[in-house]
Amino acid sequence: MRGRKPKPTRLKALTGNPGKRPMNKNEPRPIPSFPDCPPELGPAAQREWTRLVRELSSLNMVTSLDRAALATYCGAYALWAEATEAIQKFGAMVKSPTGYPMQSPYISIANRQAEIMMRIASEFGFTPASRSRIAVPEEHRLPLFDQPNPGE
């Protein structure tokens, strides 16, 4: 399939459908739910799972069908965090078995996991750019602009 990825109807409705393209009235609409964390995830990935699912559930943006994609994101997050800690501990450059300086293999691991995370993050609206295209219902908005100006 060429061109842009089709946007889910729910996201089209939230963003206002600026292109005025016809909406898919027959698109499956799974019921929002709080999916269980897969037992295969390690402790760091489980913490990220809990954090993300709590946020997404509060906006009714997660279903049990999203479980595998979220698990992939959380697993990538845990590996990225572990690789980043190793880079901080051992440095970006290490000595090869022959004694020459080389890039730490943890950099490749961190970069690859970051790519996976960003790809999935854009699907769920985790990035500032993808969030800017989603309209949040009034009851879920933060009262950021409703507060009195502290300088007045």
VMD Tcl script that builds the backbone (N, CA, C; Angstrom):
set m [mol new atoms 456]
animate dup $m
set s [atomselect $m all]
$s set {name element resname resid chain x y z} {
  {N N MET 1 A 0.840 -1.175 0.000}
  {CA C MET 1 A 0.000 0.000 0.000}
  {C C MET 1 A 0.885 1.238 0.000}
  {N N ARG 2 A 0.641 2.152 -0.917}
  {CA C ARG 2 A 1.460 3.354 -1.019}
  {C C ARG 2 A 0.774 4.541 -0.366}
  {N N GLY 3 A 1.567 5.572 -0.117}
  {CA C GLY 3 A 1.012 6.783 0.477}
  {C C GLY 3 A 0.999 6.716 1.991}
  {N N ARG 4 A 0.289 7.658 2.551}
  {CA C ARG 4 A 0.197 7.729 4.010}
  {C C ARG 4 A -0.586 6.554 4.573}
  {N N LYS 5 A -0.247 6.219 5.807}
  {CA C LYS 5 A -1.014 5.183 6.496}
  {C C LYS 5 A -2.404 5.737 6.774}
  {N N PRO 6 A -3.429 4.908 6.606}
  {CA C PRO 6 A -4.766 5.403 6.936}
  {C C PRO 6 A -4.884 5.668 8.431}
  {N N LYS 7 A -5.529 6.771 8.755}
  {CA C LYS 7 A -5.718 7.151 10.146}
  {C C LYS 7 A -6.992 6.480 10.662}
  {N N PRO 8 A -6.964 5.915 11.864}
  {CA C PRO 8 A -8.185 5.324 12.416}
  {C C PRO 8 A -9.311 6.356 12.489}
  {N N THR 9 A -10.535 5.898 12.313}
  {CA C THR 9 A -11.693 6.788 12.303}
  {C C THR 9 A -11.797 7.582 13.597}
  {N N ARG 10 A -11.491 6.939 14.730}
  {CA C ARG 10 A -11.559 7.645 16.020}
  {C C ARG 10 A -10.614 8.843 16.030}
  {N N LEU 11 A -9.402 8.672 15.489}
  {CA C LEU 11 A -8.465 9.791 15.433}
  {C C LEU 11 A -8.935 10.842 14.438}
  {N N LYS 12 A -9.517 10.420 13.316}
  {CA C LYS 12 A -10.062 11.388 12.354}
  {C C LYS 12 A -11.134 12.238 13.017}
  {N N ALA 13 A -12.006 11.598 13.770}
  {CA C ALA 13 A -13.082 12.329 14.438}
  {C C ALA 13 A -12.513 13.299 15.471}
  {N N LEU 14 A -11.488 12.874 16.208}
  {CA C LEU 14 A -10.888 13.736 17.223}
  {C C LEU 14 A -10.137 14.911 16.618}
  {N N THR 15 A -9.515 14.703 15.452}
  {CA C THR 15 A -8.749 15.775 14.816}
  {C C THR 15 A -9.614 16.653 13.936}
  {N N GLY 16 A -10.855 16.278 13.724}
  {CA C GLY 16 A -11.760 17.120 12.971}
  {C C GLY 16 A -11.844 16.785 11.494}
  {N N ASN 17 A -11.111 15.784 11.015}
  {CA C ASN 17 A -11.158 15.381 9.609}
  {C C ASN 17 A -10.988 16.575 8.673}
  {N N PRO 18 A -9.831 17.263 8.730}
  {CA C PRO 18 A -9.651 18.471 7.925}
  {C C PRO 18 A -9.744 18.226 6.420}
  {N N GLY 19 A -9.431 17.029 5.950}
  {CA C GLY 19 A -9.506 16.729 4.524}
  {C C GLY 19 A -10.915 16.419 4.051}
  {N N LYS 20 A -11.859 16.333 4.982}
  {CA C LYS 20 A -13.267 16.038 4.674}
  {C C LYS 20 A -13.440 14.745 3.886}
  {N N ARG 21 A -12.528 13.812 4.103}
  {CA C ARG 21 A -12.655 12.510 3.445}
  {C C ARG 21 A -13.735 11.710 4.158}
  {N N PRO 22 A -14.379 10.801 3.436}
  {CA C PRO 22 A -15.446 10.031 4.087}
  {C C PRO 22 A -14.895 9.162 5.218}
  {N N MET 23 A -15.642 9.114 6.301}
  {CA C MET 23 A -15.263 8.293 7.453}
  {C C MET 23 A -15.739 6.864 7.227}
  {N N ASN 24 A -14.961 5.908 7.722}
  {CA C ASN 24 A -15.329 4.500 7.623}
  {C C ASN 24 A -16.359 4.192 8.706}
  {N N LYS 25 A -17.606 4.057 8.303}
  {CA C LYS 25 A -18.673 3.803 9.274}
  {C C LYS 25 A -18.683 2.358 9.752}
  {N N ASN 26 A -17.973 1.482 9.045}
  {CA C ASN 26 A -17.959 0.062 9.403}
  {C C ASN 26 A -16.670 -0.364 10.099}
  {N N GLU 27 A -15.862 0.594 10.513}
  {CA C GLU 27 A -14.608 0.265 11.193}
  {C C GLU 27 A -14.921 -0.400 12.528}
  {N N PRO 28 A -14.197 -1.472 12.863}
  {CA C PRO 28 A -14.427 -2.115 14.164}
  {C C PRO 28 A -14.145 -1.128 15.300}
  {N N ARG 29 A -14.981 -1.156 16.308}
  {CA C ARG 29 A -14.820 -0.263 17.454}
  {C C ARG 29 A -14.726 -1.099 18.726}
  {N N PRO 30 A -13.517 -1.552 19.058}
  {CA C PRO 30 A -13.382 -2.351 20.281}
  {C C PRO 30 A -13.702 -1.509 21.515}
  {N N ILE 31 A -14.177 -2.177 22.528}
  {CA C ILE 31 A -14.559 -1.503 23.768}
  {C C ILE 31 A -13.294 -1.139 24.549}
  {N N PRO 32 A -13.164 0.130 24.974}
  {CA C PRO 32 A -12.005 0.502 25.791}
  {C C PRO 32 A -11.935 -0.366 27.045}
  {N N SER 33 A -10.718 -0.773 27.391}
  {CA C SER 33 A -10.544 -1.623 28.564}
  {C C SER 33 A -9.165 -1.388 29.164}
  {N N PHE 34 A -8.906 -2.028 30.265}
  {CA C PHE 34 A -7.619 -1.949 30.962}
  {C C PHE 34 A -6.946 -3.303 30.782}
  {N N PRO 35 A -6.156 -3.494 29.683}
  {CA C PRO 35 A -5.579 -4.813 29.424}
  {C C PRO 35 A -4.589 -5.240 30.509}
  {N N ASP 36 A -4.536 -6.541 30.746}
  {CA C ASP 36 A -3.602 -7.103 31.722}
  {C C ASP 36 A -2.183 -7.041 31.185}
  {N N CYS 37 A -1.240 -6.811 32.076}
  {CA C CYS 37 A 0.174 -6.783 31.715}
  {C C CYS 37 A 0.644 -8.203 31.415}
  {N N PRO 38 A 1.310 -8.399 30.270}
  {CA C PRO 38 A 1.826 -9.735 29.966}
  {C C PRO 38 A 2.867 -10.162 31.003}
  {N N PRO 39 A 2.811 -11.400 31.458}
  {CA C PRO 39 A 3.750 -11.857 32.489}
  {C C PRO 39 A 5.196 -11.936 31.988}
  {N N GLU 40 A 5.397 -11.940 30.678}
  {CA C GLU 40 A 6.750 -12.043 30.127}
  {C C GLU 40 A 7.569 -10.773 30.353}
  {N N LEU 41 A 6.916 -9.654 30.612}
  {CA C LEU 41 A 7.637 -8.395 30.783}
  {C C LEU 41 A 8.377 -8.370 32.111}
  {N N GLY 42 A 9.576 -7.822 32.085}
  {CA C GLY 42 A 10.372 -7.683 33.295}
  {C C GLY 42 A 9.865 -6.531 34.154}
  {N N PRO 43 A 10.495 -6.311 35.308}
  {CA C PRO 43 A 10.021 -5.282 36.244}
  {C C PRO 43 A 9.968 -3.868 35.657}
  {N N ALA 44 A 11.007 -3.453 34.931}
  {CA C ALA 44 A 11.014 -2.101 34.352}
  {C C ALA 44 A 9.917 -1.955 33.309}
  {N N ALA 45 A 9.735 -2.975 32.483}
  {CA C ALA 45 A 8.692 -2.946 31.458}
  {C C ALA 45 A 7.308 -2.965 32.103}
  {N N GLN 46 A 7.155 -3.685 33.208}
  {CA C GLN 46 A 5.865 -3.729 33.902}
  {C C GLN 46 A 5.512 -2.367 34.499}
  {N N ARG 47 A 6.516 -1.661 35.025}
  {CA C ARG 47 A 6.257 -0.317 35.560}
  {C C ARG 47 A 5.810 0.626 34.445}
  {N N GLU 48 A 6.480 0.539 33.297}
  {CA C GLU 48 A 6.106 1.377 32.153}
  {C C GLU 48 A 4.710 1.000 31.663}
  {N N TRP 49 A 4.396 -0.286 31.643}
  {CA C TRP 49 A 3.063 -0.766 31.244}
  {C C TRP 49 A 1.989 -0.122 32.133}
  {N N THR 50 A 2.189 -0.200 33.434}
  {CA C THR 50 A 1.211 0.345 34.377}
  {C C THR 50 A 1.022 1.840 34.155}
  {N N ARG 51 A 2.119 2.550 33.974}
  {CA C ARG 51 A 2.050 3.998 33.759}
  {C C ARG 51 A 1.278 4.332 32.482}
  {N N LEU 52 A 1.627 3.661 31.386}
  {CA C LEU 52 A 0.988 3.951 30.099}
  {C C LEU 52 A -0.481 3.562 30.075}
  {N N VAL 53 A -0.788 2.369 30.535}
  {CA C VAL 53 A -2.175 1.899 30.477}
  {C C VAL 53 A -3.067 2.775 31.353}
  {N N ARG 54 A -2.548 3.223 32.475}
  {CA C ARG 54 A -3.331 4.116 33.336}
  {C C ARG 54 A -3.665 5.409 32.584}
  {N N GLU 55 A -2.662 5.993 31.925}
  {CA C GLU 55 A -2.881 7.233 31.164}
  {C C GLU 55 A -3.845 7.019 30.005}
  {N N LEU 56 A -3.603 5.971 29.220}
  {CA C LEU 56 A -4.448 5.713 28.054}
  {C C LEU 56 A -5.873 5.350 28.458}
  {N N SER 57 A -6.019 4.617 29.540}
  {CA C SER 57 A -7.357 4.237 30.004}
  {C C SER 57 A -8.155 5.450 30.449}
  {N N SER 58 A -7.487 6.417 31.054}
  {CA C SER 58 A -8.203 7.612 31.505}
  {C C SER 58 A -8.791 8.386 30.330}
  {N N LEU 59 A -8.241 8.188 29.129}
  {CA C LEU 59 A -8.753 8.843 27.919}
  {C C LEU 59 A -9.561 7.892 27.042}
  {N N ASN 60 A -9.822 6.678 27.541}
  {CA C ASN 60 A -10.525 5.638 26.764}
  {C C ASN 60 A -9.837 5.369 25.431}
  {N N MET 61 A -8.512 5.329 25.439}
  {CA C MET 61 A -7.757 5.138 24.205}
  {C C MET 61 A -7.011 3.819 24.155}
  {N N VAL 62 A -7.347 2.863 25.020}
  {CA C VAL 62 A -6.665 1.569 24.995}
  {C C VAL 62 A -7.709 0.463 25.111}
  {N N THR 63 A -7.457 -0.615 24.362}
  {CA C THR 63 A -8.334 -1.784 24.414}
  {C C THR 63 A -7.461 -3.021 24.579}
  {N N SER 64 A -8.096 -4.142 24.778}
  {CA C SER 64 A -7.332 -5.388 24.907}
  {C C SER 64 A -6.624 -5.736 23.600}
  {N N LEU 65 A -7.098 -5.203 22.474}
  {CA C LEU 65 A -6.432 -5.454 21.188}
  {C C LEU 65 A -5.068 -4.767 21.105}
  {N N ASP 66 A -4.847 -3.757 21.933}
  {CA C ASP 66 A -3.592 -3.012 21.925}
  {C C ASP 66 A -2.507 -3.672 22.769}
  {N N ARG 67 A -2.822 -4.781 23.393}
  {CA C ARG 67 A -1.919 -5.426 24.357}
  {C C ARG 67 A -0.549 -5.735 23.757}
  {N N ALA 68 A -0.508 -6.336 22.576}
  {CA C ALA 68 A 0.778 -6.725 21.980}
  {C C ALA 68 A 1.614 -5.499 21.621}
  {N N ALA 69 A 0.985 -4.473 21.052}
  {CA C ALA 69 A 1.731 -3.265 20.687}
  {C C ALA 69 A 2.275 -2.569 21.929}
  {N N LEU 70 A 1.463 -2.487 22.973}
  {CA C LEU 70 A 1.933 -1.877 24.217}
  {C C LEU 70 A 3.032 -2.704 24.869}
  {N N ALA 71 A 2.913 -4.026 24.810}
  {CA C ALA 71 A 3.952 -4.897 25.370}
  {C C ALA 71 A 5.260 -4.703 24.609}
  {N N THR 72 A 5.172 -4.569 23.293}
  {CA C THR 72 A 6.372 -4.330 22.484}
  {C C THR 72 A 7.015 -3.008 22.879}
  {N N TYR 73 A 6.198 -1.975 23.034}
  {CA C TYR 73 A 6.709 -0.669 23.448}
  {C C TYR 73 A 7.394 -0.770 24.814}
  {N N CYS 74 A 6.727 -1.396 25.766}
  {CA C CYS 74 A 7.270 -1.489 27.126}
  {C C CYS 74 A 8.542 -2.333 27.178}
  {N N GLY 75 A 8.584 -3.412 26.392}
  {CA C GLY 75 A 9.800 -4.222 26.312}
  {C C GLY 75 A 10.950 -3.430 25.717}
  {N N ALA 76 A 10.655 -2.656 24.667}
  {CA C ALA 76 A 11.684 -1.813 24.051}
  {C C ALA 76 A 12.144 -0.743 25.032}
  {N N TYR 77 A 11.211 -0.196 25.792}
  {CA C TYR 77 A 11.562 0.810 26.794}
  {C C TYR 77 A 12.535 0.234 27.824}
  {N N ALA 78 A 12.247 -0.962 28.309}
  {CA C ALA 78 A 13.107 -1.586 29.322}
  {C C ALA 78 A 14.510 -1.839 28.774}
  {N N LEU 79 A 14.598 -2.338 27.531}
  {CA C LEU 79 A 15.916 -2.569 26.923}
  {C C LEU 79 A 16.649 -1.255 26.691}
  {N N TRP 80 A 15.920 -0.234 26.245}
  {CA C TRP 80 A 16.518 1.083 26.026}
  {C C TRP 80 A 17.081 1.629 27.340}
  {N N ALA 81 A 16.300 1.529 28.421}
  {CA C ALA 81 A 16.740 2.033 29.718}
  {C C ALA 81 A 17.982 1.286 30.204}
  {N N GLU 82 A 17.997 -0.023 30.024}
  {CA C GLU 82 A 19.150 -0.830 30.440}
  {C C GLU 82 A 20.396 -0.453 29.634}
  {N N ALA 83 A 20.234 -0.289 28.322}
  {CA C ALA 83 A 21.366 0.084 27.468}
  {C C ALA 83 A 21.864 1.483 27.813}
  {N N THR 84 A 20.951 2.394 28.100}
  {CA C THR 84 A 21.334 3.759 28.456}
  {C C THR 84 A 22.117 3.780 29.761}
  {N N GLU 85 A 21.694 2.985 30.730}
  {CA C GLU 85 A 22.439 2.885 31.992}
  {C C GLU 85 A 23.844 2.334 31.753}
  {N N ALA 86 A 23.957 1.333 30.866}
  {CA C ALA 86 A 25.271 0.752 30.565}
  {C C ALA 86 A 26.173 1.776 29.883}
  {N N ILE 87 A 25.608 2.608 29.012}
  {CA C ILE 87 A 26.400 3.653 28.348}
  {C C ILE 87 A 26.904 4.645 29.388}
  {N N GLN 88 A 26.047 5.013 30.333}
  {CA C GLN 88 A 26.470 5.935 31.387}
  {C C GLN 88 A 27.552 5.310 32.264}
  {N N LYS 89 A 27.453 4.023 32.502}
  {CA C LYS 89 A 28.410 3.335 33.376}
  {C C LYS 89 A 29.753 3.098 32.682}
  {N N PHE 90 A 29.706 2.594 31.431}
  {CA C PHE 90 A 30.933 2.194 30.741}
  {C C PHE 90 A 31.418 3.200 29.702}
  {N N GLY 91 A 30.589 4.174 29.343}
  {CA C GLY 91 A 30.969 5.173 28.351}
  {C C GLY 91 A 30.527 4.789 26.947}
  {N N ALA 92 A 30.596 5.773 26.049}
  {CA C ALA 92 A 30.168 5.566 24.663}
  {C C ALA 92 A 31.222 4.826 23.848}
  {N N MET 93 A 32.459 4.870 24.305}
  {CA C MET 93 A 33.544 4.179 23.608}
  {C C MET 93 A 34.114 3.100 24.525}
  {N N VAL 94 A 34.413 1.957 23.948}
  {CA C VAL 94 A 35.025 0.852 24.683}
  {C C VAL 94 A 36.215 0.349 23.878}
  {N N LYS 95 A 37.029 -0.472 24.490}
  {CA C LYS 95 A 38.160 -1.066 23.770}
  {C C LYS 95 A 37.730 -2.383 23.162}
  {N N SER 96 A 38.128 -2.582 21.917}
  {CA C SER 96 A 37.846 -3.853 21.248}
  {C C SER 96 A 38.774 -4.922 21.817}
  {N N PRO 97 A 38.542 -6.198 21.507}
  {CA C PRO 97 A 39.438 -7.254 21.996}
  {C C PRO 97 A 40.894 -7.045 21.563}
  {N N THR 98 A 41.085 -6.322 20.460}
  {CA C THR 98 A 42.458 -6.063 20.002}
  {C C THR 98 A 43.026 -4.781 20.587}
  {N N GLY 99 A 42.234 -4.076 21.402}
  {CA C GLY 99 A 42.736 -2.892 22.080}
  {C C GLY 99 A 42.395 -1.568 21.418}
  {N N TYR 100 A 41.726 -1.595 20.291}
  {CA C TYR 100 A 41.370 -0.356 19.605}
  {C C TYR 100 A 40.052 0.193 20.157}
  {N N PRO 101 A 39.919 1.521 20.195}
  {CA C PRO 101 A 38.648 2.086 20.659}
  {C C PRO 101 A 37.538 1.847 19.630}
  {N N MET 102 A 36.368 1.544 20.137}
  {CA C MET 102 A 35.209 1.336 19.258}
  {C C MET 102 A 33.950 1.815 19.979}
  {N N GLN 103 A 32.917 2.031 19.201}
  {CA C GLN 103 A 31.639 2.447 19.778}
  {C C GLN 103 A 31.076 1.322 20.640}
  {N N SER 104 A 30.529 1.696 21.771}
  {CA C SER 104 A 29.919 0.707 22.661}
  {C C SER 104 A 28.752 0.016 21.960}
  {N N PRO 105 A 28.648 -1.301 22.064}
  {CA C PRO 105 A 27.504 -1.991 21.467}
  {C C PRO 105 A 26.175 -1.569 22.100}
  {N N TYR 106 A 26.232 -1.007 23.295}
  {CA C TYR 106 A 25.004 -0.541 23.943}
  {C C TYR 106 A 24.373 0.631 23.193}
  {N N ILE 107 A 25.179 1.389 22.460}
  {CA C ILE 107 A 24.635 2.500 21.678}
  {C C ILE 107 A 23.720 1.970 20.584}
  {N N SER 108 A 24.140 0.915 19.901}
  {CA C SER 108 A 23.288 0.317 18.863}
  {C C SER 108 A 21.993 -0.221 19.459}
  {N N ILE 109 A 22.099 -0.850 20.622}
  {CA C ILE 109 A 20.902 -1.384 21.286}
  {C C ILE 109 A 19.956 -0.238 21.652}
  {N N ALA 110 A 20.496 0.818 22.261}
  {CA C ALA 110 A 19.664 1.956 22.664}
  {C C ALA 110 A 19.011 2.612 21.453}
  {N N ASN 111 A 19.777 2.793 20.377}
  {CA C ASN 111 A 19.226 3.423 19.172}
  {C C ASN 111 A 18.111 2.585 18.561}
  {N N ARG 112 A 18.302 1.289 18.468}
  {CA C ARG 112 A 17.288 0.413 17.871}
  {C C ARG 112 A 16.011 0.399 18.713}
  {N N GLN 113 A 16.151 0.335 20.026}
  {CA C GLN 113 A 14.974 0.334 20.892}
  {C C GLN 113 A 14.256 1.682 20.830}
  {N N ALA 114 A 15.020 2.773 20.701}
  {CA C ALA 114 A 14.405 4.099 20.563}
  {C C ALA 114 A 13.592 4.186 19.275}
  {N N GLU 115 A 14.099 3.596 18.188}
  {CA C GLU 115 A 13.346 3.576 16.922}
  {C C GLU 115 A 12.026 2.830 17.094}
  {N N ILE 116 A 12.080 1.682 17.729}
  {CA C ILE 116 A 10.868 0.889 17.957}
  {C C ILE 116 A 9.888 1.679 18.820}
  {N N MET 117 A 10.394 2.280 19.893}
  {CA C MET 117 A 9.533 3.046 20.788}
  {C C MET 117 A 8.875 4.216 20.063}
  {N N MET 118 A 9.635 4.945 19.245}
  {CA C MET 118 A 9.076 6.105 18.552}
  {C C MET 118 A 8.024 5.696 17.530}
  {N N ARG 119 A 8.235 4.592 16.866}
  {CA C ARG 119 A 7.257 4.123 15.880}
  {C C ARG 119 A 5.927 3.804 16.572}
  {N N ILE 120 A 5.999 3.090 17.683}
  {CA C ILE 120 A 4.779 2.732 18.409}
  {C C ILE 120 A 4.193 3.966 19.104}
  {N N ALA 121 A 5.060 4.832 19.616}
  {CA C ALA 121 A 4.600 6.038 20.307}
  {C C ALA 121 A 3.751 6.915 19.400}
  {N N SER 122 A 4.123 7.023 18.140}
  {CA C SER 122 A 3.338 7.860 17.231}
  {C C SER 122 A 1.966 7.251 16.960}
  {N N GLU 123 A 1.865 5.929 17.019}
  {CA C GLU 123 A 0.566 5.272 16.821}
  {C C GLU 123 A -0.393 5.553 17.981}
  {N N PHE 124 A 0.139 5.641 19.190}
  {CA C PHE 124 A -0.696 5.830 20.374}
  {C C PHE 124 A -0.823 7.288 20.806}
  {N N GLY 125 A -0.149 8.200 20.128}
  {CA C GLY 125 A -0.230 9.607 20.507}
  {C C GLY 125 A 0.657 9.967 21.681}
  {N N PHE 126 A 1.808 9.287 21.823}
  {CA C PHE 126 A 2.724 9.565 22.932}
  {C C PHE 126 A 3.665 10.729 22.637}
  {N N THR 127 A 3.807 11.121 21.368}
  {CA C THR 127 A 4.756 12.172 21.011}
  {C C THR 127 A 4.033 13.515 20.940}
  {N N PRO 128 A 4.744 14.625 21.147}
  {CA C PRO 128 A 4.091 15.938 21.050}
  {C C PRO 128 A 3.422 16.166 19.690}
  {N N ALA 129 A 4.070 15.754 18.612}
  {CA C ALA 129 A 3.486 15.957 17.281}
  {C C ALA 129 A 2.215 15.135 17.100}
  {N N SER 130 A 2.229 13.884 17.519}
  {CA C SER 130 A 1.028 13.060 17.349}
  {C C SER 130 A -0.081 13.505 18.298}
  {N N ARG 131 A 0.289 14.005 19.486}
  {CA C ARG 131 A -0.715 14.513 20.430}
  {C C ARG 131 A -1.378 15.782 19.908}
  {N N SER 132 A -0.614 16.591 19.176}
  {CA C SER 132 A -1.172 17.853 18.679}
  {C C SER 132 A -2.274 17.618 17.663}
  {N N ARG 133 A -2.354 16.423 17.109}
  {CA C ARG 133 A -3.383 16.111 16.120}
  {C C ARG 133 A -4.618 15.474 16.747}
  {N N ILE 134 A -4.633 15.346 18.073}
  {CA C ILE 134 A -5.760 14.715 18.767}
  {C C ILE 134 A -6.451 15.761 19.634}
  {N N ALA 135 A -7.763 15.812 19.568}
  {CA C ALA 135 A -8.546 16.700 20.430}
  {C C ALA 135 A -9.054 15.878 21.609}
  {N N VAL 136 A -8.793 16.366 22.815}
  {CA C VAL 136 A -9.217 15.662 24.026}
  {C C VAL 136 A -10.587 16.187 24.437}
  {N N PRO 137 A -11.529 15.308 24.799}
  {CA C PRO 137 A -12.829 15.773 25.271}
  {C C PRO 137 A -12.677 16.717 26.461}
  {N N GLU 138 A -13.602 17.649 26.606}
  {CA C GLU 138 A -13.535 18.702 27.628}
  {C C GLU 138 A -13.278 18.168 29.037}
  {N N GLU 139 A -13.913 17.051 29.418}
  {CA C GLU 139 A -13.767 16.559 30.791}
  {C C GLU 139 A -12.369 16.032 31.099}
  {N N HIS 140 A -11.537 15.779 30.062}
  {CA C HIS 140 A -10.183 15.265 30.293}
  {C C HIS 140 A -9.110 16.346 30.146}
  {N N ARG 141 A -9.498 17.566 29.807}
  {CA C ARG 141 A -8.516 18.631 29.604}
  {C C ARG 141 A -7.986 19.128 30.931}
  {N N LEU 142 A -6.705 19.476 30.917}
  {CA C LEU 142 A -6.107 20.088 32.096}
  {C C LEU 142 A -6.513 21.556 32.130}
  {N N PRO 143 A -6.769 22.114 33.283}
  {CA C PRO 143 A -7.218 23.505 33.367}
  {C C PRO 143 A -6.051 24.490 33.267}
  {N N LEU 144 A -5.137 24.269 32.336}
  {CA C LEU 144 A -3.927 25.075 32.215}
  {C C LEU 144 A -4.246 26.543 31.966}
  {N N PHE 145 A -5.159 26.822 31.044}
  {CA C PHE 145 A -5.439 28.202 30.685}
  {C C PHE 145 A -6.602 28.787 31.492}
  {N N ASP 146 A -7.185 27.992 32.367}
  {CA C ASP 146 A -8.277 28.471 33.199}
  {C C ASP 146 A -7.773 29.070 34.513}
  {N N GLN 147 A -6.483 28.956 34.774}
  {CA C GLN 147 A -5.917 29.449 36.019}
  {C C GLN 147 A -5.672 30.957 35.921}
  {N N PRO 148 A -5.840 31.687 37.026}
  {CA C PRO 148 A -5.524 33.121 36.994}
  {C C PRO 148 A -4.030 33.318 36.790}
  {N N ASN 149 A -3.681 34.389 36.149}
  {CA C ASN 149 A -2.280 34.713 35.880}
  {C C ASN 149 A -1.605 35.081 37.197}
  {N N PRO 150 A -0.500 34.403 37.570}
  {CA C PRO 150 A 0.139 34.678 38.862}
  {C C PRO 150 A 0.699 36.093 38.953}
  {N N GLY 151 A 0.942 36.760 37.827}
  {CA C GLY 151 A 1.502 38.109 37.845}
  {C C GLY 151 A 0.446 39.181 37.990}
  {N N GLU 152 A -0.826 38.813 37.957}
  {CA C GLU 152 A -1.889 39.823 38.025}
  {C C GLU 152 A -2.401 39.981 39.423}
}
mol reanalyze $m
mol bondsrecalc $m
mol representation Tube
mol addrep $m
